[in-house]
Amino acid sequence: MRAADWSLLFGVVMKDFSEATFVPEMVDAMTEALDASVATLPHPVSSTQVNLLAESILRTAQSGERDPAILQRMALLELTITPRE
């Protein structure tokens, strides 16, 4: 997922992050974390799952975490404990 894709998610799904800004290196780390997270999920991967992962990564990065492996781990953990509808 590239920076343009993140901006789409900001506007459509993640209203809490509409004012968030990240340096290009952080966008790269978040992209790496999201791609790695999605790659671990069984297919088919739903857009809801991707959005939940992205929201978690954004939230964790916004709190100061910079390590893609930790961003990924936190996102997958949150996805695991998120109640299913």
N, C-alpha and C positions, 0 to 999 in steps of 0.2 A: 504494500500500500504506500503510495507516494504522498507527498505533501498536498497535492490537489485533492486526493481522496480523503485525507484527514479533514480538509476544509469542508468537504461535502458532509461528512459526519458531524462536524461542529454545527453546521446550520440546520440540518434536518433532525438529528436525533439528540444531540448532546447540548441542549440549551444551556446547561450549567457551565459549559466551557466556551461560550461564545466570545468571552473577553480574554481567553487564555492566549498567550503567545509563547512560542518556543523557538530557540535558536535552531538552525539547520542540523547541527550535530545531534540535538535532542530529538528532532523529528526522525532522524535516521535510527536512533536507538529505539524509539517507540515503534517505528516501522518494523525493525528487526524483531522486536518482542511480539508484535501482533502476528507477523508472518510465521514465526516459530510456534506461537500458541495455536494458531489455526491449523498448522501442519500436524499437530498432535491429536486433533479431534477426529473421531470416526466420521466417515462420509455417509450421508450428505451433511455438510455444515450449513446451518441456517443463518440467515442474516441477523436474526435475533442473537444468536451465539456470538457472531462477529461483533455486533454492536456492544454486547455486554463486555466482551474482552477489551474492546477499544475504550469504553468508558472507564474500566478499571485501570488500564494503562495510562490514560490521561490523568485520572485522579492521583495515581501513585506518582507519576512524573511531576505533576503540579505540586506535590508535597515535598519534592526535592530528590527523589530517587533517580539515578542516572544509568544504572547497570541494566542492560537489556535482559539479562538472565533473571534478575530479581523482578523486573517489570513483568516478564512472562510468568514467572512462578506465582506472583500475586494475582495476576489476571486469571490463571487457571484455577487457583484456589477459590477465588471469588465466584467463578463460574460453577464450580462444584457445589458450593454452599447456597447458591441462589435458588430460591424456591421455583419450581416449575409451575406454569399456569395450566 
